[in-house]
Amino acid sequence: MPESNRDTEPEPVRADGETLTPEDVARVARHDAPVVVTEETREKVRTARERVEEVVESGEVVYGLDTGFGELVDQRIPREDIEQLQLNLVRSHAAGAGRELTTEEVRAMLLGRVNALAKGHSGVREVVVDHLVTMLDERVHPVVKSRGSLGASGDLAPLAHLALVLVGEGEAEVEIGTEDGEPQTERLPGDEALAAADLEPLALRAKEGLALINGTQLSAGLAALAVVDAERAVRAADAAGALTTEVTMGTTASADDSIARVRPHQGHAESARNVKRLTADSEVVESHRNCDRVQDAYSIRCLPQVHGAVRDAIRHLREAVEVELNSATDNPLIFDAAEADDRASGTENAAVLSGGNFHGDPLALPLDYLTNAVTELAAISERRVDRMLNPNVQESHLPPFLTEGSGLRSGYMIAQYTAAALVNENRATGRPSMDNTPVSGNQEDHVSMSAQSAFDARGAVENAITVVGIELLCGAQAAEFVDDDLDHGVGTEAAYEAVRDAVPPLAEDRPLHQEIATADALVASGLLEERVEEALGESLE
């Protein structure tokens, strides 16, 4: 996925608990956008904290404030031990395993945690929010183990690793300068990492440890990045598919808006319009208007339907992510007593309600849907690659495997193998949301596995992007065998030129791995999309 762009100063992102978008997450995670918390938001945070302190002073037994956790919920904790309880909670839950999260994954999770606390129902002090914002802006990135979350009670283990640094424990990567334009980092103990940002370790008070580790911010952060990348992938696939349609002498009549009107799925209409715009003024398409081919193969003819269904799946996840990013997802939650169930714990002014907003199924299910969808996107792209390469089905103007002297040369033959391997990998990926392993003495007897769904979805999107990049390589190579006197469409010409600016035509066999990586980056970075949209004079849908 794209690396951080540190050459320009990005616009700040507002963490107000209401308006955060997947694009905002990507800007902070990948492009170091600064984070601001408004005064109105701060007032909500302060009000929630006052309610927590009122409940603590009342002496009432309230889960998360003066009790144990999970199966230990019936254990009452003396007031003098409450701060130790919060610290013990963070320490004990930092029990992750596996690889460490990347910088962009940690930043996405940090931003999500800030925005959830900013909602004003978690009951933390303002200083907790400010520490997290400063860590983002000063690039203090906790070392977080990626595995250990069950998606209920949220992403406990990864969030606990993050929270350890706030109390001066654990480890963090801290930026210490740049070399050749690249950031240089040093791994420091938590207290030293905070000091590098002029911060002191926090002594967590009632509710704060639980508020920091209880929630879906790893799942939501990864899902937000997956949405942005999947949308880019499907737009690039429209461009790749349009170029393939041209070079295989297919027709764009199947993308006519009349067809979409009588089966009005939104995604279908969007991809169909893209194909039409991409191939506008194409002399290649017009050159065989009256040929004797009755219909194209499904991978060409059904592009709008398949790409459109993928678009609709991504849209479903986007809706879930936008809600989740702007939700209070820890437990218990703090409310004005006048607005809550009269059976809530608390005082006459403050209500504390235990519920299940930490449960990740609202994300896990659409994330698994996304994995299915982008697997289909990769699968149809791979089939179009085969139609360009395969001597048993390709058009007569194309040489086997898109190389002169096939037999002596293999051309792009093995690039299709790679595409097929990635499609198979996606197909073999499990669907974690369908699994369940009870924990915590069976108190937490139904979990979502949302974090694993998010990791799998991101991997599936990355594989799909690589397959689309391979299709672009093959489409550009196939274009070398189309009559030079025929112009491509406005958008498909731009896609061809974008590939050719990075990868020369294949005249002799050569290792293909680097140009596959180049084409992958062309899609993942958004450069292909930028080049096409510049040529069209408008955005792809």
C-alpha positions in Angstrom: 0.0 0.0 0.0 1.1 3.6 -0.5 3.8 5.0 1.8 3.4 8.3 3.7 3.8 11.4 1.6 5.8 13.8 3.7 6.5 16.4 1.0 3.4 18.5 1.6 1.6 19.7 4.7 -1.8 17.9 4.8 -4.9 19.6 6.1 -5.8 18.8 9.8 -8.3 16.1 10.6 -11.0 16.8 13.1 -11.5 14.2 15.8 -15.0 15.2 17.1 -16.7 11.8 17.5 -19.1 12.6 14.7 -17.5 13.3 11.3 -14.5 11.0 10.8 -14.3 9.3 7.4 -12.2 6.5 6.0 -10.3 9.1 3.9 -9.5 11.0 7.1 -8.1 7.7 8.6 -5.9 7.2 5.5 -4.7 10.9 5.6 -3.6 10.5 9.2 -2.3 6.9 8.9 -0.4 7.4 5.6 0.2 11.1 5.1 0.7 12.3 8.7 -2.2 14.8 8.8 -2.4 16.6 12.1 -5.3 15.9 14.4 -7.4 18.6 16.1 -10.0 18.3 18.9 -12.5 21.1 19.0 -13.5 23.0 22.2 -17.1 21.7 21.8 -15.7 18.1 21.7 -13.5 18.8 24.7 -16.6 19.9 26.7 -18.3 16.6 26.0 -15.2 14.8 27.3 -15.1 16.9 30.4 -18.8 16.3 31.1 -18.4 12.6 30.9 -15.5 12.6 33.2 -17.4 14.6 35.8 -20.1 12.0 35.7 -17.6 9.2 36.3 -16.1 11.0 39.3 -19.6 11.6 40.7 -20.3 7.9 40.5 -17.0 7.0 42.1 -17.7 9.4 45.0 -21.1 8.0 45.5 -19.6 4.6 46.5 -22.0 2.6 44.3 -20.7 -0.6 42.8 -20.4 -0.1 39.1 -18.8 -2.4 36.5 -15.5 -1.0 35.2 -15.2 1.6 37.9 -14.7 -0.4 41.0 -15.1 -4.1 40.0 -13.0 -6.8 38.4 -13.4 -7.6 34.7 -14.9 -10.4 32.6 -15.4 -13.5 34.8 -14.1 -11.4 37.8 -17.0 -8.9 37.5 -18.3 -9.8 41.0 -15.1 -8.8 42.7 -15.5 -5.4 44.5 -12.3 -3.3 44.4 -11.6 -0.9 47.3 -11.4 2.8 46.3 -7.7 3.1 47.3 -7.0 0.3 44.7 -8.9 1.7 41.7 -5.8 3.3 40.1 -3.9 0.1 40.5 -6.9 -1.8 39.0 -6.7 0.3 35.8 -2.9 -0.2 35.5 -3.2 -3.9 36.2 -5.9 -4.1 33.5 -3.7 -2.6 30.9 -0.7 -4.7 31.8 -2.5 -8.0 32.0 -4.3 -7.5 28.7 -1.1 -6.7 26.7 -0.9 -10.4 25.8 -0.7 -10.2 22.0 1.3 -12.3 19.7 2.4 -12.4 16.0 3.9 -9.7 13.9 3.9 -6.1 15.0 1.5 -3.7 13.4 2.8 -1.4 10.8 3.1 2.3 11.4 0.0 3.0 9.3 -2.0 0.4 11.2 -0.9 1.8 14.6 -1.8 5.4 13.4 -5.2 4.3 12.2 -5.9 2.6 15.5 -4.7 5.6 17.5 -6.9 8.0 15.6 -9.9 5.7 16.0 -9.3 5.6 19.8 -9.1 9.4 20.0 -12.4 9.8 18.0 -14.2 7.2 20.1 -13.2 8.9 23.3 -14.1 12.2 21.8 -17.7 11.0 21.5 -18.1 11.9 25.2 -19.4 8.6 26.6 -16.2 6.9 27.8 -15.5 9.0 30.8 -11.7 9.6 30.4 -10.0 12.8 31.4 -9.1 15.4 28.7 -5.4 14.7 29.3 -5.8 11.1 28.0 -7.2 12.4 24.7 -4.5 15.0 24.5 -1.7 12.5 25.1 -3.0 10.3 22.2 -3.3 13.3 19.9 0.3 14.4 20.7 1.5 10.9 20.1 0.0 11.0 16.6 1.3 14.5 15.8 4.8 13.8 17.2 4.9 10.3 15.6 5.3 8.3 18.8 4.0 4.9 17.6 3.4 2.1 20.2 4.8 -1.3 19.4 1.6 -3.4 19.1 1.3 -7.1 18.5 -1.2 -7.8 15.8 -2.8 -11.0 17.1 -4.9 -11.5 20.2 -8.1 -9.7 19.4 -11.4 -11.6 19.3 -13.4 -8.6 18.4 -15.3 -8.7 21.7 -14.7 -7.1 24.1 -13.3 -5.3 21.2 -9.7 -5.4 20.3 -8.5 -5.8 23.8 -4.9 -7.2 23.5 -3.8 -4.8 20.7 -5.3 -1.8 22.4 -3.6 -2.8 25.6 -0.3 -2.8 23.9 -1.1 0.7 22.7 -2.2 1.9 26.1 1.0 0.6 27.8 2.9 3.5 26.3 0.5 6.0 27.9 1.5 4.8 31.3 5.2 4.8 30.5 5.6 1.1 29.9 5.8 -1.0 26.7 7.8 0.2 23.7 7.3 2.7 21.0 8.9 3.7 17.7 9.9 7.3 17.8 11.0 9.4 14.8 14.5 10.8 15.4 15.1 12.4 12.0 15.3 11.7 8.3 17.9 10.3 6.0 17.7 10.6 2.2 14.2 11.8 2.7 13.1 8.7 4.7 12.1 8.9 8.3 14.5 7.3 10.8 13.1 5.8 14.0 14.4 4.5 17.3 12.6 2.0 19.5 12.4 3.3 23.1 10.8 2.2 26.3 7.4 3.8 26.9 8.5 6.5 29.3 11.4 7.6 27.1 9.2 7.6 24.1 6.7 9.9 25.9 9.6 12.1 27.0 10.7 12.5 23.4 7.3 14.2 22.8 7.5 16.2 26.0 4.8 14.0 27.7 4.7 12.5 31.2 3.4 9.0 31.8 -0.3 9.0 32.9 -1.5 7.5 36.2 -4.8 6.1 35.0 -7.9 6.8 37.1 -11.3 5.1 37.4 -12.6 3.8 34.1 -9.7 5.0 32.0 -7.8 1.8 31.6 -11.0 0.0 30.5 -11.9 2.9 28.2 -8.5 2.7 26.5 -8.6 -1.0 25.7 -12.3 -1.8 25.2 -13.4 -1.0 21.7 -13.1 -1.8 18.0 -10.4 0.6 16.9 -8.0 -1.9 15.4 -10.9 -3.5 13.4 -12.3 -0.1 12.4 -8.9 1.4 11.5 -8.0 -1.5 9.3 -11.5 -1.6 7.8 -11.2 2.1 6.9 -8.0 1.6 5.1 -9.5 -1.4 3.3 -12.4 0.7 2.1 -10.1 3.3 0.6 -7.9 0.7 -1.1 -10.8 -1.4 -2.4 -12.5 1.6 -4.0 -9.2 2.4 -5.7 -8.9 -1.2 -6.8 -12.3 -1.3 -8.5 -11.8 2.0 -10.3 -8.4 0.7 -11.6 -10.1 -2.6 -12.6 -12.6 -0.6 -14.6 -9.7 1.0 -16.5 -7.9 -2.3 -16.9 -11.0 -4.0 -18.1 -11.8 -1.2 -20.6 -8.3 -1.5 -22.0 -8.6 -5.3 -22.2 -12.0 -4.8 -24.0 -10.3 -2.7 -26.6 -7.2 -4.8 -27.3 -9.3 -8.0 -27.5 -11.6 -6.3 -30.0 -14.6 -6.5 -27.6 -17.6 -4.2 -27.7 -18.6 -1.6 -25.2 -22.3 -2.0 -26.1 -22.6 -4.2 -23.0 -21.9 -1.1 -20.9 -24.8 0.8 -22.4 -26.8 2.7 -19.8 -30.0 1.1 -21.3 -29.0 -2.2 -19.9 -28.2 -0.8 -16.5 -31.6 1.1 -16.3 -33.6 -2.1 -16.5 -31.6 -3.7 -13.7 -30.7 -0.7 -11.6 -28.0 -1.7 -9.2 -26.0 1.3 -8.4 -22.6 -0.3 -8.8 -23.4 -1.7 -12.2 -24.4 1.7 -13.5 -21.2 3.3 -12.1 -18.8 0.7 -13.7 -20.7 0.8 -17.0 -20.4 4.6 -17.1 -16.7 4.3 -16.4 -16.2 1.9 -19.3 -18.0 4.2 -21.7 -16.0 7.2 -20.6 -12.7 5.4 -20.7 -13.3 4.2 -24.2 -14.8 7.4 -25.5 -13.6 8.2 -29.1 -11.9 4.8 -29.4 -11.1 4.1 -33.0 -10.2 0.5 -31.9 -13.7 -0.1 -30.7 -15.2 1.5 -33.8 -13.0 -0.5 -36.2 -14.9 -3.7 -35.7 -18.4 -2.4 -35.2 -19.9 -4.7 -37.9 -17.8 -7.8 -37.2 -19.3 -11.2 -37.1 -18.8 -11.8 -33.4 -22.2 -12.1 -31.7 -21.1 -11.8 -28.1 -18.0 -11.3 -26.0 -16.9 -13.7 -23.2 -18.4 -13.1 -19.8 -15.2 -11.6 -18.4 -15.7 -8.8 -20.9 -19.4 -8.7 -21.4 -20.3 -8.9 -17.7 -17.7 -6.5 -16.5 -20.3 -3.9 -15.4 -22.4 -6.5 -13.5 -19.4 -8.1 -11.7 -17.4 -4.9 -11.0 -20.7 -3.3 -10.0 -21.5 -6.0 -7.4 -18.0 -5.5 -6.0 -18.7 -1.8 -5.7 -22.0 -2.4 -3.9 -20.2 -4.7 -1.4 -17.5 -2.0 -0.8 -20.3 0.6 -0.3 -21.9 -1.6 2.4 -18.6 -1.8 4.3 -18.1 1.9 3.9 -21.4 2.6 5.5 -20.6 0.3 8.5 -17.1 1.8 8.9 -18.4 5.4 8.9 -20.8 4.6 11.6 -18.2 2.6 13.6 -15.5 5.3 13.4 -17.9 7.8 15.0 -19.3 5.5 17.7 -18.7 4.9 21.4 -17.5 1.3 21.5 -16.2 0.7 25.0 -18.1 -0.6 28.0 -19.6 0.6 30.3 -20.8 3.9 28.8 -21.6 7.1 30.6 -24.8 9.1 30.0 -26.9 11.9 31.4 -29.2 10.0 33.9 -32.2 11.8 32.3 -31.5 10.1 29.0 -30.8 6.6 30.2 -32.8 3.5 31.4 -33.8 4.0 35.0 -32.2 0.6 35.8 -28.8 2.0 35.0 -26.1 2.2 37.7 -24.9 5.6 38.9 -26.4 8.7 40.5 -29.3 11.0 40.0 -27.2 12.9 37.4 -24.9 10.2 35.9 -26.0 6.9 34.4 -23.6 4.0 33.7 -24.8 1.4 31.3 -23.2 -1.9 30.5 -23.9 -3.2 27.0 -22.2 -4.7 23.9 -21.0 -1.8 21.7 -17.6 -3.4 21.7 -18.8 -6.4 19.7 -17.3 -6.4 16.3 -19.9 -8.1 14.2 -21.1 -4.9 12.6 -17.7 -4.8 11.0 -16.8 -8.5 10.8 -19.7 -9.5 8.6 -19.2 -6.7 5.9 -15.4 -7.3 6.1 -15.9 -10.9 5.2 -18.3 -9.7 2.4 -15.5 -7.5 1.2 -13.1 -10.4 1.0 -15.6 -12.3 -1.1 -16.2 -9.3 -3.3 -12.5 -8.4 -4.1 -11.8 -12.1 -4.7 -14.4 -11.9 -7.5 -12.8 -8.7 -8.8 -9.4 -10.5 -8.9 -11.0 -13.6 -10.5 -12.6 -11.8 -13.4 -9.5 -9.7 -14.0 -7.4 -12.9 -14.1 -9.8 -14.4 -16.7 -9.4 -11.3 -18.9 -5.6 -11.8 -18.6 -6.1 -15.3 -19.9 -8.1 -14.1 -22.9 -5.2 -11.9 -23.9 -2.5 -14.6 -23.4 -4.1 -17.9 -24.2 -3.6 -19.0 -27.8 -6.7 -21.2 -27.6 -9.0 -18.2 -27.0 -7.1 -15.0 -27.9 -7.8 -12.9 -31.0 -5.9 -13.6 -34.2 -3.9 -10.3 -34.0 -2.4 -11.3 -30.7 0.6 -13.7 -30.5 0.6 -16.5 -27.9 1.4 -15.1 -24.5 1.9 -11.7 -26.1 5.4 -12.3 -27.4 6.8 -12.7 -30.9 8.6 -16.0 -31.3 6.5 -17.8 -28.7 8.0 -21.2 -27.9 11.5 -19.7 -27.8 10.0 -17.0 -25.6 7.4 -17.3 -22.9 6.3 -13.6 -22.7 3.8 -12.9 -20.0 2.8 -16.6 -19.5 4.0 -16.8 -15.9 2.5 -13.4 -15.0 -0.9 -15.2 -15.3 0.4 -17.9 -13.0 1.0 -15.3 -10.4 -2.5 -13.8 -10.9 -4.0 -17.3 -10.6 -2.0 -18.0 -7.4 -3.3 -14.7 -5.8 -6.9 -15.5 -6.8 -6.5 -19.0 -5.2 -5.0 -17.5 -2.1 -8.1 -15.2 -1.8 -10.4 -18.1 -2.4 -8.7 -20.1 0.3 -9.0 -17.3 2.9 -11.4 -18.3 5.7 -14.3 -16.2 6.8 -13.5 -15.5 10.5 -16.9 -13.9 11.4 -18.4 -17.4 11.1 -16.3 -18.8 13.9 -16.6 -18.4 17.6 -14.4 -19.4 20.6 -15.8 -18.6 24.0 -13.4 -17.0 26.6 -13.2 -15.4 30.0 -14.8 -18.3 31.9 -17.6 -18.4 29.3 -18.7 -14.9 30.2 -17.6 -13.8 26.8 -19.3 -16.7 25.0 -19.8 -15.2 21.6 -17.1 -13.3 19.9 -16.8 -11.7 16.4 -13.2 -12.2 15.2 -13.6 -8.8 13.5 -9.8 -8.0 13.6 -9.0 -11.2 11.8 -11.7 -10.4 9.3 -10.0 -7.0 8.8 -6.6 -8.5 8.3 -7.9 -11.0 5.8 -9.9 -8.3 3.9 -6.8 -6.1 3.6 -4.8 -9.0 2.3 -7.5 -9.9 -0.2 -7.6 -6.3 -1.4 -3.8 -6.2 -1.8 -3.9 -9.4 -3.9 -6.6 -8.0 -6.0 -4.6 -4.9 -6.7 -1.7 -7.0 -7.8 -3.9 -9.0 -10.2 -5.4 -5.8 -11.7 -1.8 -4.5 -12.1 -1.0 -7.7 -14.1 -4.0 -7.1 -16.3 -2.8 -3.6 -17.0 0.7 -4.9 -18.0 -0.9 -7.4 -20.3 -3.3 -4.9 -21.7 -0.5 -2.5 -22.5 1.5 -5.3 -24.2 -1.5 -6.4 -26.2 -1.9 -2.8 -27.4 1.4 -3.2 -29.1 -0.2 -5.6 -31.5 -3.2 -3.4 -32.4 -3.1 -1.4 -35.6 -1.0 1.7 -34.9 -3.3 3.8 -37.1 -6.1 3.3 -34.6 -6.5 5.5 -31.5 -7.4 4.1 -28.1 -10.1 5.8 -26.1 -9.4 8.9 -24.1 -9.1 7.0 -20.8 -7.6 3.8 -22.1 -4.9 5.7 -23.8 -4.0 7.4 -20.5 -3.9 4.0 -18.8 -1.7 2.6 -21.5 0.7 5.6 -21.3 0.8 5.4 -17.5 2.0 1.8 -17.8 4.4 2.6 -20.6 6.0 5.4 -18.6 7.0 2.9 -16.0 7.4 -0.4 -18.0 8.7 -0.7 -21.6 7.1 -3.1 -24.2 8.2 -6.7 -23.9 10.5 -7.5 -26.8 12.6 -10.2 -25.2 12.0 -12.4 -22.2 13.0 -10.8 -18.9 12.3 -11.2 -15.2 8.8 -9.9 -14.6 8.7 -9.5 -10.9 9.9 -5.9 -10.8 7.4 -4.7 -13.4 4.6 -6.6 -11.6 5.6 -4.7 -8.4 5.6 -1.4 -10.5 2.2 -2.0 -11.9 0.9 -2.9 -8.4 2.3 0.4 -7.1 0.7 2.3 -10.0 -2.7 1.1 -8.9 -2.1 1.2 -5.1 -0.7 4.7 -5.1 -3.6 6.1 -7.1 -1.2 7.3 -9.9 -3.0 5.3 -12.5 -6.3 6.8 -11.4 -4.8 10.4 -11.4 -3.5 10.0 -15.0 -6.8 8.6 -16.3 -8.9 11.3 -14.6 -6.6 14.0 -15.9 -7.1 12.8 -19.4 -10.9 12.5 -18.9 -11.2 15.9 -17.2 -13.4 14.3 -14.6 -13.3 11.8 -11.8 -14.0 8.1 -12.2 -17.0 6.9 -10.2 
